[in-house]
Amino acid sequence: MGLCKVSGLVDRILFNIFLVLVAQSALWQYNSPGLQLVVAAGGGSWEVVVRNAGIASMHTAVTHFGNVVLLDRTNIGPSLLPLPNGICRDNHRDQASKHDCSAHSALYTPGTNDVRPLFIFTDTWCSSGQFRADGTLVQTGGNLDGFSKIRTFTPCASGRDCNWVETETNLQQGRWYASNQQLPDGTAIVVGGRGAFTVEFVPANGRGQYHLPLLTETNDAQNDNFYPFVHLLPTNRLYIFANRDSILYNWEQHITLKRFPTIPGGPRNYPSAGSSVMLPLSAADDWAKAEILICGGSEFGAFLDPRARLPASQTCGRILPLAANPEWAMENMPMRRNMGDMILLPTRQVLIINGAENGSQGWGFASNPVLNPVLYNPALAPGTRFDTLRATNIARVYHSTANLLPDGRILVAGSNSHEFYTFSPLFPTELRIEAFSPPYLAAGARPAIVAVPGALGYGQNFVVEVEYAAVPRGDIELNLLTAPYVTHSYAQGQRLLQLGVGAPVRTAARGYAIATRAPPSAVILPAGYAMLFAVANGVPSEAAWVHVT
């Protein structure tokens, strides 16, 4: 079955039956000897929350209303999610379907599991994005007619009618496979992309493009510098990593301040597809310590010769970019992995999820899906940091995503190893959405935030009221997490701050008051919405959204 469109109730029922058969067939193939399924009992649990979302989400972001923006590309012909009320997209530049009455973006609501179609006009294939201070998602670039586009989505509560807006302002240079990072001045820096060796800003505020030598120097035969990893450090400098090399960058004066040692092993960025996070910042050391973690990737040549099915990387590297003499500290994951998504958890651990053991990103270039997530605890000693968790039975390879939800689960969506929607094995276009519950959701009583200011100024002292049925061992942590724009194994704008807390003060039989202070400046946390979690005895609450400005 190739590119298809399902319409009508009967057809949709038949299609759902077909999806089940495909899943069963694919699962049999995953368990065949040639595919080396990684098996471990592990912790955590999986649930399919939507059996047919209608689109395969290539880009996913959680809004401050708690609902989730799903976004695919447009040049694939009709999706399986019709637009409402006879609305159609007529675009003479679309190569697959110039008259298209189906959606290529949607708004998913956790809990009710409703999926509402959204209208987007230009092609968002391999684009980038970031939330700005007011909570608006700003989405940049793409392919063909979307190459230079800037689009916005102003979130609304589920049941309301917010939608995408294609702005009249364009990027100064077309960006395809770029990365975005929100900055302390309220703008976002857009870094790189196919054929783009520059940075620019959205909104530009009078600034132009600036050449970034790192992107020229790391441009190999596979273009292993797409979707560079970009992290805002607590010194107001950027750590930028591409291929195997990285720099300290002054984004205000456009100067490369330092070059770091080359990471051992193969390339780490698209199409070799490692992933990266900045480990949690903490008030305990006055926000001064920043550490970068990069895991996975592929051998060089995996993209150039996909038939070779070269093995993915098994290594992670950690580096302290603000140290006097930074060096990479390397360690091994439990299994090889490329195309893994790395998600910061409320417990200050890192979840590594999705991906494959062989090949690279690209249409059908990967094999041997990694079905087990792993939990990485950066606070433990080397050799003890990884814990293999329970496997899913759905492969999530090329064009899959993973996002932290406010309730503490991980939303997993997408996976399309084909140029168009293709529902035949191996690795069919994946329209199911899953939620993974990490082990902490089955580790005992959960605290609950019952009162917190919704708006916070920088440096503001405030009190969080928490209800907790058990007795906390020591402090109740308060951790702030941003909601990133996730695509191609990289969560753009992801950030975790461990706030300083006073000892919990009992206010009722199950009530505690925790005194804390907001981050000191936009350098530590750029203005915007963030999820505040209370963590007691290693178990997080559901998040309360706070607006920090």
RODO-2510 file (C-alpha; in nm, 4 decimals, decimal comma):
residues 549
     n   res          X          Y          Z
     1     m     0,0000     0,0000     0,0000
     2     g     0,1571     0,3309    -0,1031
     3     l     0,0411     0,6887    -0,0677
     4     c    -0,3218     0,6740     0,0324
     5     k    -0,6136     0,8712     0,1611
     6     v    -0,8830     0,7203     0,3786
     7     s    -1,2253     0,8812     0,3866
     8     g    -1,5545     0,7763     0,5394
     9     l    -1,6248     0,5825     0,8552
    10     v    -1,6073     0,2354     0,6966
    11     d    -1,2786     0,3100     0,5268
    12     r    -1,1353     0,4450     0,8503
    13     i    -1,2373     0,1309     1,0411
    14     l    -1,0834    -0,0885     0,7728
    15     f    -0,7701     0,1210     0,7800
    16     n    -0,7388     0,0843     1,1577
    17     i    -0,7657    -0,2946     1,1178
    18     f    -0,4943    -0,2727     0,8556
    19     l    -0,2715    -0,0760     1,0953
    20     v    -0,3036    -0,3507     1,3547
    21     l    -0,2041    -0,6126     1,0981
    22     v     0,0915    -0,4001     0,9895
    23     a     0,2005    -0,3570     1,3504
    24     q     0,1802    -0,7318     1,4095
    25     s     0,3781    -0,8004     1,0938
    26     a     0,6382    -0,5396     1,1831
    27     l     0,6673    -0,6728     1,5377
    28     w     0,7313    -1,0249     1,4046
    29     q     1,0109    -0,8827     1,1915
    30     y     1,1610    -0,6942     1,4855
    31     n     1,1774    -1,0234     1,6763
    32     s     1,3397    -1,2116     1,3891
    33     p     1,7059    -1,3102     1,4483
    34     g     1,8422    -1,0671     1,1919
    35     l     1,7055    -0,7628     1,3727
    36     q     1,8680    -0,8152     1,7133
    37     l     1,5826    -0,6928     1,9298
    38     v     1,7118    -0,5538     2,2595
    39     v     1,5133    -0,7246     2,5355
    40     a     1,5056    -0,6191     2,8995
    41     a     1,2302    -0,6303     3,1575
    42     g     1,3249    -0,2860     3,2856
    43     g     1,0977    -0,0309     3,4441
    44     g     0,8358     0,2061     3,3136
    45     s     0,5252     0,1329     3,1102
    46     w     0,3866     0,2077     2,7650
    47     e     0,0399     0,3041     2,6432
    48     v    -0,0884     0,3759     2,2940
    49     v    -0,2942     0,6905     2,3527
    50     v    -0,3954     0,7574     1,9894
    51     r    -0,4240     0,4733     1,7394
    52     n    -0,4540     0,6973     1,4350
    53     a    -0,3497     1,0615     1,4632
    54     g    -0,3822     1,1003     1,0876
    55     i    -0,0342     1,2531     1,0553
    56     a     0,3163     1,1365     1,1477
    57     s     0,4626     1,4110     1,3657
    58     m     0,8095     1,5131     1,2462
    59     h     0,8148     1,8171     1,4789
    60     t     0,6464     1,8218     1,8203
    61     a     0,6121     2,0900     2,0909
    62     v     0,4121     2,1160     2,4155
    63     t     0,2372     2,4510     2,4727
    64     h     0,1745     2,6201     2,8080
    65     f    -0,1890     2,5102     2,7833
    66     g    -0,0612     2,1529     2,8082
    67     n    -0,1724     2,0567     2,4594
    68     v     0,0759     1,9481     2,1934
    69     v     0,1498     2,0818     1,8462
    70     l     0,2117     1,8032     1,5941
    71     l     0,3671     1,9016     1,2630
    72     d     0,4640     1,7073     0,9508
    73     r     0,5714     1,8282     0,6049
    74     t     0,3288     1,9240     0,3291
    75     n     0,4877     1,7799     0,0128
    76     i     0,3688     1,4252     0,0789
    77     g     0,0207     1,4272    -0,0697
    78     p    -0,2900     1,3842     0,1472
    79     s    -0,2538     1,2815     0,5090
    80     l    -0,5162     1,0729     0,6866
    81     l    -0,6474     1,3706     0,8866
    82     p    -0,9061     1,5718     0,6896
    83     l    -0,9323     1,9464     0,7296
    84     p    -1,2714     2,0567     0,8694
    85     n    -1,5646     2,2233     0,6949
    86     g    -1,4480     2,1570     0,3410
    87     i    -1,1286     2,3617     0,3849
    88     c    -0,8595     2,2752     0,1306
    89     r    -0,5067     2,3882     0,0589
    90     d    -0,4536     2,5033    -0,2991
    91     n    -0,0823     2,5482    -0,3607
    92     h     0,0510     2,5327    -0,7163
    93     r     0,4054     2,4931    -0,5787
    94     d     0,3259     2,1694    -0,3963
    95     q     0,4960     1,8840    -0,5814
    96     a     0,2707     1,6074    -0,4525
    97     s    -0,0804     1,7514    -0,4276
    98     k    -0,1716     2,0991    -0,5486
    99     h    -0,5273     2,0611    -0,4120
   100     d    -0,5101     1,9059    -0,0667
   101     c    -0,8019     1,8853     0,1774
   102     s    -0,6030     1,7112     0,4525
   103     a    -0,4101     1,8493     0,7499
   104     h    -0,0334     1,8404     0,7962
   105     s    -0,0398     1,9766     1,1480
   106     a    -0,2621     1,9039     1,4465
   107     l    -0,3214     1,9896     1,8109
   108     y    -0,3256     1,6906     2,0460
   109     t    -0,4839     1,7099     2,3936
   110     p    -0,3454     1,4691     2,6556
   111     g    -0,6089     1,3169     2,8779
   112     t    -0,8958     1,3335     2,6307
   113     n    -0,6570     1,2252     2,3512
   114     d    -0,8416     1,4445     2,1006
   115     v    -0,6622     1,5442     1,7797
   116     r    -0,7725     1,8691     1,6098
   117     p    -0,6489     1,9404     1,2571
   118     l    -0,4537     2,2622     1,1999
   119     f    -0,4019     2,4414     0,8687
   120     i    -0,0495     2,5127     0,7489
   121     f     0,0273     2,6294     0,3951
   122     t     0,4005     2,6157     0,3182
   123     d     0,6318     2,3161     0,3482
   124     t     0,7754     2,2676     0,6989
   125     w     0,9952     1,9705     0,6097
   126     c     1,3041     1,9650     0,8371
   127     s     1,2362     2,3078     0,9822
   128     s     1,3187     2,4571     1,3227
   129     g     1,1411     2,6419     1,5993
   130     q     1,1338     2,7939     1,9452
   131     f     0,8847     2,9437     2,1895
   132     r     0,9163     3,3155     2,2522
   133     a     0,8473     3,4961     2,5799
   134     d     0,4706     3,5257     2,5355
   135     g     0,4357     3,1514     2,4664
   136     t     0,3983     3,1844     2,0890
   137     l     0,5689     2,9096     1,8895
   138     v     0,7844     3,0645     1,6157
   139     q     0,8618     2,8176     1,3392
   140     t     1,1280     2,8849     1,0752
   141     g     1,2291     2,7520     0,7375
   142     g     1,1615     2,4253     0,5618
   143     n     1,1783     2,3135     0,2011
   144     l     1,0703     2,4633    -0,1330
   145     d     0,8018     2,7269    -0,0688
   146     g     0,8765     2,7041     0,3036
   147     f     1,2513     2,7620     0,2697
   148     s     1,2476     3,1215     0,3966
   149     k     0,9182     3,1274     0,5831
   150     i     0,8527     3,2364     0,9398
   151     r     0,5294     3,1003     1,0878
   152     t     0,3697     3,1532     1,4275
   153     f     0,1284     2,9533     1,6395
   154     t    -0,0243     3,1371     1,9340
   155     p    -0,1475     2,8593     2,1647
   156     c    -0,4968     2,8395     2,3067
   157     a    -0,6869     2,6083     2,5364
   158     s    -0,8159     2,2896     2,3780
   159     g    -1,1588     2,3510     2,2281
   160     r    -1,0615     2,7001     2,1081
   161     d    -0,9703     2,7888     1,7498
   162     c    -0,6029     2,8916     1,7370
   163     n    -0,4166     2,8117     1,4156
   164     w    -0,0956     2,8697     1,2226
   165     v    -0,0159     3,2130     1,0762
   166     e     0,2285     3,2564     0,7873
   167     t     0,3941     3,5902     0,8582
   168     e     0,4862     3,8474     0,5952
   169     t     0,8453     3,8601     0,7253
   170     n     1,0871     3,6067     0,5813
   171     l     1,4228     3,4710     0,6936
   172     q     1,7201     3,6528     0,5437
   173     q     1,8535     3,3207     0,4172
   174     g     1,6575     3,0060     0,3488
   175     r     1,7040     2,7520     0,6297
   176     w     1,6576     2,3771     0,5950
   177     y     1,7886     2,1580     0,8844
   178     a     1,8732     2,4574     1,1074
   179     s     1,8601     2,4902     1,4882
   180     n     1,7073     2,7665     1,7017
   181     q     1,7876     2,8872     2,0530
   182     q     1,6000     3,1538     2,2494
   183     l     1,8296     3,4316     2,3727
   184     p     1,8207     3,6623     2,6763
   185     d     1,7236     3,9605     2,4588
   186     g     1,3968     3,7912     2,3612
   187     t     1,5005     3,6959     2,0088
   188     a     1,5982     3,3541     1,8757
   189     i     1,9234     3,2764     1,6988
   190     v     1,8854     3,0520     1,3921
   191     v     2,2008     2,8518     1,3240
   192     g     2,3038     2,6841     1,0000
   193     g     2,1064     2,4598     0,7681
   194     r     2,1674     2,3021     0,4290
   195     g     2,4024     2,5341     0,2390
   196     a     2,3742     2,7949     0,5152
   197     f     2,7003     2,8664     0,6987
   198     t     2,5640     3,1662     0,8861
   199     v     2,3512     3,2633     1,1821
   200     e     2,0667     3,5145     1,1930
   201     f     1,8083     3,6334     1,4425
   202     v     1,4279     3,6238     1,4602
   203     p     1,3141     3,8945     1,4868
   204     a     1,6235     4,0427     1,3265
   205     n     1,5956     4,3812     1,5036
   206     g     1,8199     4,5353     1,2389
   207     r     2,0803     4,2599     1,2462
   208     g     2,1932     4,0739     0,9363
   209     q     2,3530     3,7344     0,8788
   210     y     2,6895     3,6459     1,0280
   211     h     2,9262     3,3820     0,8962
   212     l     3,0014     3,1031     1,1434
   213     p     3,3347     2,9399     1,0493
   214     l     3,2528     2,6253     1,2485
   215     l     2,9811     2,5367     0,9982
   216     t     3,2171     2,5679     0,7018
   217     e     3,4904     2,3672     0,8755
   218     t     3,2589     2,0800     0,9718
   219     n     3,0862     2,0403     0,6357
   220     d     3,1935     1,6904     0,5249
   221     a     3,0741     1,4745     0,2331
   222     q     2,7655     1,3716     0,4324
   223     n     2,6825     1,7233     0,5574
   224     d     2,7195     1,6086     0,9178
   225     n     2,6691     1,9625     1,0488
   226     f     2,2924     1,9885     0,9990
   227     y     2,0800     2,0591     1,3080
   228     p     2,3824     2,1771     1,5108
   229     f     2,3484     2,1480     1,8893
   230     v     2,3122     2,4949     2,0422
   231     h     2,3027     2,5606     2,4178
   232     l     2,2833     2,8954     2,6005
   233     l     2,5427     2,8883     2,8794
   234     p     2,5042     3,0776     3,2103
   235     t     2,7740     3,3229     3,0949
   236     n     2,5520     3,4472     2,8088
   237     r     2,7699     3,2636     2,5574
   238     l     2,6602     2,9841     2,3246
   239     y     2,8023     2,6355     2,3090
   240     i     2,7652     2,5248     1,9451
   241     f     2,8487     2,1702     1,8325
   242     a     2,8544     2,0437     1,4726
   243     n     2,9751     1,7072     1,3391
   244     r     3,2507     1,6330     1,5968
   245     d     3,3667     1,9828     1,6887
   246     s     3,2399     2,2653     1,9042
   247     i     3,3024     2,6262     1,9989
   248     l     3,2256     2,8915     2,2590
   249     y     3,0478     3,1699     2,0705
   250     n     2,9822     3,5330     2,1588
   251     w     2,6464     3,5863     1,9882
   252     e     2,6437     3,9601     2,0594
   253     q     2,9777     4,0371     1,8928
   254     h     2,9812     3,7340     1,6566
   255     i     3,3178     3,6083     1,7764
   256     t     3,4412     3,2536     1,8283
   257     l     3,5986     3,2704     2,1749
   258     k     3,7265     2,9139     2,2122
   259     r     3,7499     2,5858     2,0221
   260     f     3,7024     2,2656     2,2168
   261     p     3,8679     1,9259     2,1624
   262     t     3,7119     1,7023     1,8982
   263     i     3,4820     1,4424     2,0489
   264     p     3,6106     1,0844     1,9992
   265     g     3,4188     0,8602     1,7610
   266     g     3,2109     0,9323     1,4544
   267     p     2,9951     1,2314     1,3633
   268     r     2,7071     1,3230     1,5951
   269     n     2,4759     1,5561     1,4004
   270     y     2,2307     1,4964     1,1188
   271     p     2,2397     1,2704     0,9232
   272     s     2,4504     1,0707     1,1684
   273     a     2,1966     1,1618     1,4339
   274     g     2,3286     1,1756     1,7850
   275     s     2,1572     1,3954     2,0415
   276     s     2,2555     1,6478     2,3065
   277     v     2,1374     1,8127     2,6282
   278     m     2,2847     2,0640     2,8668
   279     l     2,2665     1,8942     3,2065
   280     p     2,0625     2,0726     3,4769
   281     l     2,1784     2,4099     3,6038
   282     s     2,1547     2,4530     3,9807
   283     a     2,1159     2,7385     4,2266
   284     a     2,3371     2,5352     4,4618
   285     d     2,6474     2,6463     4,2706
   286     d     2,5052     2,9894     4,1815
   287     w     2,4212     2,8639     3,8308
   288     a     2,7916     2,8599     3,7443
   289     k     2,8368     2,4980     3,6344
   290     a     2,7294     2,4035     3,2834
   291     e     2,7939     2,0574     3,1414
   292     i     2,7081     1,9270     2,7947
   293     l     2,6124     1,5644     2,7269
   294     i     2,6181     1,4199     2,3747
   295     c     2,5162     1,0593     2,3061
   296     g     2,4976     0,8380     2,0005
   297     g     2,5586     0,9011     1,6338
   298     s     2,6797     0,6916     1,3408
   299     e     3,0009     0,5826     1,1769
   300     f     3,1115     0,8127     0,8983
   301     g     2,9888     0,6649     0,5708
   302     a     2,6587     0,5310     0,7041
   303     f     2,4693     0,7932     0,5056
   304     l     2,6860     0,7680     0,1936
   305     d     2,6471     0,3888     0,1760
   306     p     2,3185     0,2967     0,3477
   307     r     2,3370    -0,0635     0,2233
   308     a     2,6390    -0,1199     0,4487
   309     r     2,4174    -0,0751     0,7593
   310     l     2,7164     0,0514     0,9555
   311     p     2,6799     0,0290     1,3348
   312     a     2,5629     0,3298     1,5333
   313     s     2,7759     0,4783     1,8083
   314     q     2,7571     0,3388     2,1607
   315     t     2,9339     0,6295     2,3301
   316     c     2,8346     0,9388     2,5240
   317     g     3,0645     1,2317     2,5924
   318     r     3,0463     1,4951     2,8661
   319     i     3,2331     1,8247     2,8605
   320     l     3,2501     2,1318     3,0879
   321     p     3,2780     2,4188     2,8385
   322     l     3,3415     2,6813     3,1091
   323     a     3,6299     2,4898     3,2691
   324     a     3,9860     2,6132     3,2258
   325     n     4,0903     2,3098     3,0182
   326     p     3,7777     2,1259     2,8988
   327     e     3,8175     1,7637     2,7909
   328     w     3,5686     1,4983     2,6860
   329     a     3,4829     1,2284     2,9399
   330     m     3,3544     0,9267     2,7477
   331     e     3,1334     0,6360     2,8543
   332     n     2,9288     0,3616     2,6881
   333     m     2,5532     0,3291     2,6631
   334     p     2,3971    -0,0165     2,7138
   335     m     2,3406    -0,0421     2,3380
   336     r     2,4327     0,1361     2,0170
   337     r     2,1908     0,4108     1,9152
   338     n     2,1397     0,6777     1,6542
   339     m     1,8279     0,8946     1,6134
   340     g     1,7748     0,8803     1,9903
   341     d     1,5855     1,1632     2,1591
   342     m     1,7323     1,2911     2,4866
   343     i     1,4755     1,4311     2,7290
   344     l     1,5491     1,6029     3,0601
   345     l     1,3215     1,4609     3,3304
   346     p     1,1849     1,6401     3,6398
   347     t     1,4128     1,4173     3,8531
   348     r     1,7206     1,5693     3,6819
   349     q     1,7853     1,2450     3,4974
   350     v     1,8020     1,2075     3,1191
   351     l     1,5821     0,9712     2,9195
   352     i     1,7280     0,8417     2,5916
   353     i     1,4511     0,7014     2,3739
   354     n     1,3756     0,6053     2,0088
   355     g     1,6315     0,5294     1,7380
   356     a     1,8177     0,2447     1,5694
   357     e     2,1379     0,0431     1,6068
   358     n     2,2538     0,0638     1,2453
   359     g     2,2593     0,3074     0,9559
   360     s     2,1703     0,6752     0,9683
   361     q     1,8884     0,9183     0,9081
   362     g     1,7465     0,9152     0,5568
   363     w     1,4750     0,7315     0,3638
   364     g     1,5119     0,3691     0,4736
   365     f     1,8740     0,4145     0,5816
   366     a     1,8353     0,2720     0,9358
   367     s     1,7826    -0,0813     1,0660
   368     n     1,7591    -0,2660     1,3980
   369     p     1,5275    -0,0342     1,5934
   370     v     1,6161     0,0255     1,9571
   371     l     1,2900    -0,0396     2,1395
   372     n     1,4233     0,0030     2,4953
   373     p     1,4645     0,3505     2,6435
   374     v     1,7507     0,3994     2,8850
   375     l     1,7636     0,6201     3,1918
   376     y     2,0851     0,8163     3,2495
   377     n     2,1620     0,9527     3,5949
   378     p     2,4383     1,2149     3,5631
   379     a     2,4881     1,2294     3,9409
   380     l     2,6114     0,8693     3,9647
   381     a     2,9642     0,7423     3,9074
   382     p     3,0747     0,6379     3,5565
   383     g     2,9799     0,2786     3,4864
   384     t     2,6655     0,2995     3,7001
   385     r     2,4700     0,5749     3,5283
   386     f     2,2553     0,3766     3,2821
   387     d     1,9402     0,1764     3,3487
   388     t     1,7672    -0,0079     3,0637
   389     l     1,3889     0,0352     3,0728
   390     r     1,0915    -0,1534     2,9345
   391     a     1,0657    -0,1824     2,5550
   392     t     0,7887    -0,0623     2,3299
   393     n     0,6713    -0,2757     2,0365
   394     i     0,6607     0,0202     1,7956
   395     a     0,9762     0,1194     1,6099
   396     r     1,0500     0,4921     1,6246
   397     v     1,3230     0,5672     1,3746
   398     y     1,3554     0,8454     1,1157
   399     h     1,1302     1,1470     1,1853
   400     s     1,0134     1,0468     1,5334
   401     t     0,9871     1,2700     1,8416
   402     a     0,9697     1,2546     2,2218
   403     n     0,8457     1,5298     2,4583
   404     l     0,7967     1,5614     2,8325
   405     l     0,4315     1,6201     2,9237
   406     p     0,3229     1,8236     3,2283
   407     d     0,1928     1,5036     3,3922
   408     g     0,5440     1,3535     3,3855
   409     r     0,4915     1,1085     3,0986
   410     i     0,6858     1,1157     2,7723
   411     l     0,4821     1,1602     2,4546
   412     v     0,6313     0,9619     2,1652
   413     a     0,5104     1,0292     1,8108
   414     g     0,6002     0,9987     1,4460
   415     s     0,8431     0,7792     1,2520
   416     n     0,8405     0,7838     0,8743
   417     s     1,1315     0,6238     0,6916
   418     h     0,9675     0,6879     0,3551
   419     e     0,9392     0,9905     0,1318
   420     f     0,5603     0,9611     0,1343
   421     y     0,3062     0,7996     0,3652
   422     t     0,3762     0,4276     0,3217
   423     f     0,2005     0,1605     0,5263
   424     s     0,3826    -0,1553     0,4268
   425     p     0,6648    -0,3085     0,6310
   426     l     0,9461    -0,2569     0,7038
   427     f     0,9013     0,0530     0,9235
   428     p     0,5636     0,1774     0,7991
   429     t     0,4640     0,5413     0,8417
   430     e     0,3643     0,5539     1,2067
   431     l     0,0375     0,7282     1,2955
   432     r     0,0089     0,5910     1,6492
   433     i     0,1002     0,8115     1,9465
   434     e     0,2364     0,6531     2,2634
   435     a     0,2942     0,7720     2,6179
   436     f     0,5827     0,6270     2,8160
   437     s     0,5555     0,6436     3,1949
   438     p     0,9059     0,6500     3,3486
   439     p     0,9660     0,4373     3,6605
   440     y     0,9157     0,7382     3,8894
   441     l     0,5412     0,7289     3,8149
   442     a     0,5187     0,3921     3,9921
   443     a     0,7585     0,4711     4,2765
   444     g     0,5138     0,5765     4,5471
   445     a     0,2977     0,8727     4,6420
   446     r     0,3211     1,1787     4,4201
   447     p     0,3425     1,5280     4,5612
   448     a     0,0945     1,7828     4,4255
   449     i     0,1499     2,1553     4,3786
   450     v    -0,1591     2,3255     4,5203
   451     a    -0,0510     2,6910     4,5062
   452     v     0,2191     2,8826     4,3172
   453     p     0,2330     3,2308     4,1611
   454     g     0,1531     3,2072     3,7908
   455     a     0,3830     3,4977     3,7028
   456     l     0,7349     3,5403     3,8363
   457     g     0,9886     3,8189     3,8039
   458     y     1,3589     3,7436     3,7869
   459     g     1,5057     3,6980     4,1335
   460     q     1,1623     3,7044     4,2971
   461     n     1,1204     3,5199     4,6263
   462     f     0,8073     3,3067     4,6380
   463     v     0,6501     3,0133     4,8172
   464     v     0,5172     2,6914     4,6665
   465     e     0,2497     2,5017     4,8587
   466     v     0,2757     2,1253     4,8147
   467     e     0,0532     1,8438     4,9323
   468     y     0,2270     1,5120     4,9947
   469     a     0,0852     1,1992     5,1568
   470     a     0,4227     1,0517     5,2503
   471     v     0,7041     1,1944     5,4613
   472     p     0,9716     1,3704     5,2517
   473     r     1,3260     1,2508     5,3081
   474     g     1,5107     1,5810     5,3125
   475     d     1,4148     1,8700     5,0882
   476     i     1,1324     1,8782     4,8363
   477     e     1,2997     1,9795     4,5105
   478     l     1,1549     2,2464     4,2825
   479     n     1,2721     2,2065     3,9231
   480     l     1,1874     2,4293     3,6274
   481     l     1,1817     2,2793     3,2765
   482     t     1,1249     2,4542     2,9468
   483     a     0,9147     2,3009     2,6698
   484     p     1,1410     2,2506     2,3649
   485     y     1,0741     2,2192     1,9933
   486     v     1,1688     1,8585     1,9176
   487     t     1,2731     1,7388     1,5732
   488     h     1,5379     1,5099     1,4236
   489     s     1,6665     1,3817     1,7607
   490     y     1,7284     1,7266     1,9070
   491     a     1,5127     1,9204     2,1551
   492     q     1,5752     2,2846     2,0651
   493     g     1,5597     2,5151     2,3685
   494     q     1,5440     2,2379     2,6295
   495     r     1,6562     2,3541     2,9750
   496     l     1,6262     2,2404     3,3398
   497     l     1,6881     2,4582     3,6446
   498     q     1,7099     2,3198     3,9977
   499     l     1,5885     2,6033     4,2198
   500     g     1,7264     2,6668     4,5645
   501     v     1,4779     2,5619     4,8339
   502     g     1,4306     2,6010     5,2043
   503     a     1,3403     2,3089     5,4269
   504     p     0,9753     2,2073     5,3785
   505     v     0,7562     2,3672     5,6448
   506     r     0,4534     2,1633     5,7454
   507     t     0,1342     2,3678     5,7142
   508     a    -0,1273     2,0932     5,7440
   509     a    -0,1521     1,7166     5,7867
   510     r    -0,0275     1,6692     5,4315
   511     g     0,0696     2,0227     5,3451
   512     y     0,4143     2,1776     5,3081
   513     a     0,5358     2,5248     5,2187
   514     i     0,8657     2,5515     5,0319
   515     a     1,0408     2,8859     5,0022
   516     t     1,2388     2,9444     4,6849
   517     r     1,3551     3,2112     4,4420
   518     a     1,3036     3,2591     4,0698
   519     p     1,6068     3,2455     3,8372
   520     p     1,8131     3,5642     3,8595
   521     s     1,8112     3,6687     3,4926
   522     a     1,7183     3,5888     3,1338
   523     v     2,0707     3,4527     3,0852
   524     i     1,9860     3,1665     3,3215
   525     l     1,6325     3,1252     3,1845
   526     p     1,5151     3,3243     2,8818
   527     a     1,1740     3,4808     2,9419
   528     g     0,8773     3,2546     2,8801
   529     y     0,6652     2,9749     3,0186
   530     a     0,8151     2,6813     3,2053
   531     m     0,6905     2,3729     3,3877
   532     l     0,7512     2,3755     3,7633
   533     f     0,7731     2,0294     3,9218
   534     a     0,7925     1,9445     4,2915
   535     v     0,9988     1,6296     4,3501
   536     a     0,9722     1,4385     4,6786
   537     n     1,1584     1,1143     4,7461
   538     g     1,2454     1,0928     4,3765
   539     v     0,8835     1,1219     4,2627
   540     p     0,7674     1,4321     4,0693
   541     s     0,4354     1,6097     4,0901
   542     e     0,2396     1,7124     3,7878
   543     a     0,3726     2,0438     3,6607
   544     a     0,2364     2,3895     3,7269
   545     w     0,3034     2,6347     3,4456
   546     v     0,4760     2,9576     3,5487
   547     h     0,5531     3,2612     3,3357
   548     v     0,8991     3,4004     3,4103
   549     t     0,9831     3,7508     3,2888
***
